[in-house]
């Protein structure tokens, strides 16, 4: 166990997390493994949804009571609509809004210790009422001194201060999560689907990065550089002179929260256009920059009007969680997007294997058939249209293909946790802004552009290969003429001694193999006939010795 988890009062916190996890795992083991093996599958399935709902409620209470990383775990689970029923995700969805603020005097003490000066000297004014409180830190409005304002070109700023003692709490929570992951690794229905220890390590690295505000500041600057010159996306500027590992000072960019539809209407901004634009911006982050905001919930994205022009832009904040998308993964996601928008079931399977979600051992024939049926019936529908589909159709589809999907060898690849969260939050946010939002409308133009880009790359590759072929063809007559001239001059020779030796070896091996087969045939035949015809059987057994001797000693004789 981690040293931080052994120190009081953290020991009680560590034990409480493990006790909660062990109780839930015992319940899962009983209902999902024991009862089905006893032939009581119906009994196990009878109240499954309600059981999961109660589990989510109990975890909700635990997370709010403990705070720290437990809040983050709940937030991540609330975005996993792909594996958890809506009753669970809905129960955990509002965890981000239930974190009480730390008293300002504790925030003041930590900030002054980090900055090395009194807060009144570091800033001209600081609002003692928290602007926002999160599980790992909280934010206060402030104003820079006149001198700092001249140096930075900024006046109004916000200060993000880490919660006191959060380092120790994070260490305890991670130690508990690692222990739980070790338990899950021994549960086959879990280990077949996901590498729980690897998932926890990825979550751990994300959490450690998130409480390092120097890391967040560097992320914010990189994000700003990616969209430099863009009139659609902005991010706050960093005041490095007032930034440390536990205190972050940045320009105040507060504007209209992206999900505040009433404020958007008052500003003359169409929420449907915001939904469409937000989806496109997230696509840009994935496919153009490979650097994606991993926590785009409504509190981290503003819609900022640009003067009286009627135009607006997105302003992102909180860059503690960013998803890196390497080139190999980006290629797989590009293939995935093109396959989905073109309803290509085979291409979708290839993309899933390329990304690493679907293992190569999967039976893709049946999966392709299921995807073809899915595209034929539900392809191209938006969320509003899907909501109007008869639930019995979904039930029939699930009954036909549900077993196949559950038996597929799928896994959650490493480095995909934040990206999955970003995609899930983006989808939910766009649907809330515009109930008729259709993800296909946003994806298809983007996919068409990707296809054009791919076509351009293919043409360039063809052109390169064509140039090489043309060069070889151009030089070929001269090379043939040189070879013919050397043959005529008698300067060309061929050394076949090595080839002859290899042929001799192969011939000897073949002869010995035939001798071995002949020996086995004569011996078995003689043994079978010895009772019915002792004379013939004995002769065959005796003759079998000749090919045996050849097979054994021909190699020795050669050596």
Buried (B, 14 or more C-beta within 10 A) or exposed (E): EBEBBEEEEBBEBBEBBBEBBEEBBEEBEEBBBEBBEEEEEEEBEEEEEEBBBBBBBBBBEBBBEBBBBBBBBBBBBBBBBEEBEEBBBEBBBEBBEBBEBBEBEEBBEBBBEBBEEEBEEBBBEBBEEBBBBBBBBBBBBBBBBEEBBEEBEBBBBBBBBBBBEBBBBBBBBBBBBBBBBEBBBEBEEBBEBBBBBBBBBBBBEBBBBBBBBBBBBBBBBBBBEBBEEEEBBBBBBBBBEBBBBBBBBBBBBBBBBBBBBEBBEEBEBBBBEBBBBBBBBBBBBBBEBBBBBBBBBBBBBBBBBEEEEEEBBBBBBBBBBBBEBEEEBBBBBBBBBBBBBBBBBEBBBBBBBBBBBBEEEBEBEBBBBBBBBBBEEBBEBBBEEEEEEEEEEEEEBEEEBEEBEEEBEBBBBEBBBBBBBBBBBBBBBBBBBBEEBBBBBBBBBBBEEBBEEBEEEEEEEEEEEEEEEEEEEEEEEEEEEEEEEEEEEEEEEEEEEEEEEEEEEEEEEEEBEEBBEBBEEBBEBBEEBBEEEEEEBEBBBEBBEEBBEBBEEBEEEEE
